Structures are given as structure tokens and as C-alpha cells.
Amino acid sequence: MVKTRPGVYDVIAPGETMNKTHDTLDSNGTLRQRVSDVVELIRPAVQADGGDLELVDVTDAGVVKIRFHGACVGCPSANMTLQMGIERNLRQRVPEVTGVVAVG
């Protein structure tokens, strides 16, 4: 099977460098801004499948709250996307992230 577009799981693979568009992620920015930057990297992969996601909050404890939209609402794969795609990418790029939860 030939892969024609990146999925949410391969947005930022371990060991990869970011492309030129996103090389400017500021490691000195606020926690929320750094999380938002990574979420913006992930969004196109989610949108390509008819869904979308919104950053709702980042708590002081490092818990990121995400709201799914579109095709993601009620999708049986949404939890897998949340854990294996979104959370993995966030924890890799923003070490202060302790978890990711979906909110209604």
C-alpha cells in the first residue's frame, strides 16, 4: 500500500526534524503556545480525514484538553488518534505535557 499523505501518527516521528514551515517552534514560549504550535502541526492530518481538533485548555499540571469536531465526533478511532497521535506528538515536543484528554 502506497501512502499518499501523512497521517496524524507520522506528523512528528521520533528522531525527525521539523520541516521549514515549523522549524521556528519556540522552546522558550509559554506552555500553552508551545502546545498550540504542535496542535497546529497535527490539525492538517486530522482535517484530511474530515475531522478537526481544537485546543481547549492546558492546565498547570500539564494536562492538555482537546475538543474533536467534524468526522472525529463519534469516530471509533478518535481515542486511538488522541493517544497514539496527538498525545505522543505533544509529549515528544513539549515534555511538560503529562496527558491529553478529550472534552465534549
C-alpha positions as CSV (number, residue, x, y, z in Angstrom):
1,M,0.0,0.0,0.0
2,V,1.4,3.4,-1.0
3,K,0.8,6.2,1.5
4,T,-0.2,9.4,-0.3
5,R,-0.4,11.8,2.7
6,P,0.9,11.8,6.3
7,G,-1.4,10.6,9.0
8,V,-1.7,12.0,12.5
9,Y,0.6,9.3,13.7
10,D,3.5,10.3,11.5
11,V,3.3,14.1,11.8
12,I,6.4,14.2,14.0
13,A,8.1,10.9,14.1
14,P,10.7,10.2,16.7
15,G,14.1,11.4,15.5
16,E,12.7,13.5,12.7
17,T,13.4,17.2,12.4
18,M,10.6,19.6,11.7
19,N,10.1,21.0,8.2
20,K,11.0,24.5,7.3
21,T,7.5,25.8,8.0
22,H,7.6,24.7,11.6
23,D,11.4,24.9,12.4
24,T,10.6,28.1,14.4
25,L,8.8,26.3,17.3
26,D,9.9,28.4,20.3
27,S,11.1,26.2,23.1
28,N,11.1,29.3,25.3
29,G,7.4,30.2,24.7
30,T,4.6,29.7,27.2
31,L,3.4,26.1,27.7
32,R,0.1,26.9,26.0
33,Q,1.8,28.4,23.0
34,R,4.2,25.5,22.6
35,V,1.3,23.1,22.8
36,S,-0.7,25.2,20.3
37,D,2.2,25.1,17.9
38,V,2.3,21.3,17.9
39,V,-1.6,21.1,17.7
40,E,-1.3,23.2,14.5
41,L,1.1,20.7,13.1
42,I,-1.3,17.9,13.7
43,R,-4.5,19.6,12.5
44,P,-4.0,19.1,8.8
45,A,-3.7,15.4,9.2
46,V,-6.9,15.3,11.1
47,Q,-8.6,17.6,8.7
48,A,-7.6,15.4,5.8
49,D,-9.9,12.7,7.2
50,G,-12.8,15.1,7.6
51,G,-12.3,16.0,11.2
52,D,-10.8,18.8,13.2
53,L,-9.5,19.4,16.7
54,E,-9.4,22.4,19.0
55,L,-7.1,23.2,21.8
56,V,-9.4,24.0,24.8
57,D,-7.0,24.3,27.7
58,V,-3.6,23.4,29.1
59,T,-3.7,23.0,32.9
60,D,-0.9,24.0,35.3
61,A,-0.4,20.2,35.8
62,G,0.4,19.8,32.0
63,V,-2.9,18.2,31.0
64,V,-4.0,19.2,27.5
65,K,-7.7,19.4,26.8
66,I,-8.7,18.8,23.2
67,R,-12.1,19.0,21.6
68,F,-12.8,17.0,18.4
69,H,-15.0,18.3,15.6
70,G,-16.4,17.0,12.4
71,A,-15.9,13.4,11.5
72,C,-13.9,12.9,14.7
73,V,-17.1,13.2,16.8
74,G,-18.3,9.7,17.5
75,C,-15.5,8.1,15.4
76,P,-14.4,4.8,16.9
77,S,-10.8,5.7,16.2
78,A,-10.9,9.0,18.0
79,N,-9.4,7.6,21.2
80,M,-6.6,6.0,19.3
81,T,-5.9,9.2,17.5
82,L,-5.9,11.1,20.8
83,Q,-3.4,8.7,22.5
84,M,-1.2,7.4,19.7
85,G,-1.1,10.5,17.5
86,I,-1.9,13.7,19.5
87,E,-0.5,12.7,22.9
88,R,2.6,11.1,21.5
89,N,3.5,14.1,19.4
90,L,2.8,16.6,22.2
91,R,4.8,14.7,24.8
92,Q,7.7,14.3,22.4
93,R,7.9,18.1,21.6
94,V,6.6,19.5,24.9
95,P,8.0,17.5,27.8
96,E,5.8,19.3,30.3
97,V,2.7,17.7,28.9
98,T,1.6,15.0,31.3
99,G,-1.5,13.8,29.5
100,V,-4.1,14.6,26.9
101,V,-7.9,14.3,27.3
102,A,-10.8,14.8,25.0
103,V,-13.6,17.1,26.2
104,G,-17.2,17.4,25.0
